[in-house]
Amino acid sequence: MRFRFMSDVEYVERIDIPAGQSFDVTVNGDWSLRGSINIFSGDPTTVLNVAPERVEYGFTSTRADHWKSVGPLNVLDITYLDDDLRIMRGNTSTDTVFVFKRC
């Protein structure tokens, strides 16, 4: 039996401009969890798959498929997960590790 969970995701990125001004960019989309096989080890893994849909900043709203900042977050192996900490590794890179801590 295969289970699939879907929900909304929101990613906010602060863009700093050398003139001292900055602005936030919000990327919205969907996420899902699915079983997969790690391409490096061949071991089973759980993958977080993020599908960005929209990018919004200022008065601009556009498709998110071109926003490069979320590229590394599109498919991640979940290495460790508890109530306060999530560690994920890039699905196609052994050097990319993301550590998220609940504030």
N, C-alpha and C positions, 0 to 999 in steps of 0.2 A: 504494500500500500504506500502511496506517495502523498505526502502532505505538502501543501504550498500555502504560505502566508503572504498576504499583500497588504500594504499600507502606504500612506503618504510619507514623503521625506522632504525636509527643507534644509538646505545648506546655505549658510550665510558667509560671505567672504568680504573682508574689508580691503578696499583698494586704496593705497596711500599714494598720493601724488606729490612729487618733490616740492611743489609750491606750498605745501603744508595743509592742503585740503585733502579730505578723504571722503569716500562714500561706500555704502554697503551694496553688495550685489546678492540677490536671493535667487537660488536655484531650486525649483520645485520638481517633484517627480514621484515615482513609485519605487518600492523596494520589495524584494521577495527573498525567501530562504529556500534553498533547494540542495539536495544531495548531489555530490559530484565526485570526481576522481582527481586528485592532485596530479598535475601533469609532470611534476618532477619526481615524486616518490611513488606514484601509482596507488597511494593509499586513499581510502574513502575520506571525504571531507564534507563539511557543510559550508555552503557558499552564500554570501550576501551579494545579491545582484541589484544594482541601482540603475534605474532607467530615468535619467533626467528629461524633463519635458519643457519647462519654461525658465527663462532667465529674466529677472526684473531688476532694473536700477533706474533711479530717477523716474522719468515719465516713459521709459523704454521697457517694452515687454517683447521678447523674441523667443524662438525655439532654442532649446538648451543643447542640442546635439553638437554644437560647435564650441561650447565653453570648455576650454582645455583643463581648467582646474579640477573638474570632477572626473576627468579621464582615469586617473589612478584609483578612484573609488568605485568604478563601475562594477568590478567583480573581485571580491575579497574572500579568502579562506578565513573562517572564524577559528582562531587558534585557542583562545581562552575567553570565557564569558561567565560573569557572575553579576550580582545586583549593582556593583559599583565600578566594575572594570571590564573593558572589552579590548582584546588584542586581536588584530587581524593582519594577515599577510597577503601581499599582492598575489593574485592567482597565477600571473605569468612572470613573476620576478621573485627570486629568493631574497633580494636585498631590500624590498619595500615592506616596512612594518608600520602599522598604525596602532597607537595606544590611545584609547579614549577612557577618561575617568569622569565619573559623575561628580558634578560640583554641588 
